[in-house]
Structure formats: structure tokens, C-alpha cells
Amino acid sequence: MLLDTHAWVWWVTQARDLPRRVARLIDERIATEAVCVSSISIWEVALLVQRERLKLTMGVTGWVKRSESLPFIRFVPVDNGVALCSVLLPPPIHPDPADRIIVATAIQFGAVLVTKDENLHNYPHIEACW
């Protein structure tokens, strides 16, 4: 299971934006194995905080370190395979680079992507849930 950036943020912060059934799905998964988050999501969160589109209860560096310390989250680096896959994704995929990297990560790991993003739900080359 791979969490999209918003799913990760909303789940960790227990935001009301995350439907209860999705939170339960994630909670059920962490009972047996870690959920994954792409390292590109850290980049996205830092940009959102910098642009004041996301407010956290602490500085972004501390917030990320706290997330990294959670034993049930595994951060997946953007390695060469993911980077290449993100460029070679078959159409139709929208051009957002972070979404492409997240999709490529899901493909590389054979993971279900947890996302609210309808564009990603409609992408036929991954399994997405929300």
C-alpha cells in the first residue's frame, strides 16, 4: 500500500478530510505491515508549507522527522527505476511530476495507491483505492 501525499498527511494528522473507511483500511494494513510513502511526498509537503497552502502543528522538518520515526511508515526513495518509469508511463497520464513519481512508485512496488485524486483512479495501469 502506497499513500498519496494528501492521504499520508491527512492520516498522520487525523484530519477530517480522510474518510473513516480509508483510515480503517490504512489502520488494518499497518497491523500486519508498513505502509509506504514516496519521498517525493516530503518534497510536496515542504513546498505546500512554504507556499502557506498547508499548516502543520510544528515546523516541516520536525514534522517529517516525527513521521519518519513511526515504525509503520516506510519512506520509499525516488531511485533510478522510479525516475525512469515516471517518464515512460503509458498514456493517459497527466503531466504533474510528483504524481507521475508516485504512480511510478506504485507500479515499481506493485502497490495499491491510496488517493482521492480522480485522475489517478482513472489511470488504468495502477490499482487505486479511496
Phi, psi and omega in degrees: 000130179241127179269130171294163185306310182295324179296318178299309182298311183294323180290313181296322182271359182055042181291148178292343180293337180274117180302146182303320182295328178288318177300319178296319179300315179294315180300320178297320180294317184289348176292337182240335180200164180288151170264153183256150174223131177289143177299338177296336178294328175296316177301314180297316180297315180299319177295318180297320178294315180300322181274004179061032175263353177218131177246130178250164181281356179207175178299152185298323180297313178294322180296317178294316179300320179295319177297320179295334181279349179287124186290346184258010174243130177244116178276130184255120181290156174275094181269182183299320180297316179294315181301314180294314179302321183296332178277329186263012180301133178291147178293160002267123176223136180285162192278359182302117186297321180294317178297322179297319179293320178295317177298315180298323177296316178300318179295312183299326183260359182060037186260148170283132180266124177266112185205153173268343187295112181298326178302321181283327176297325183275354180284118190286354186261004175225164172259123180235146176223156172200000000 
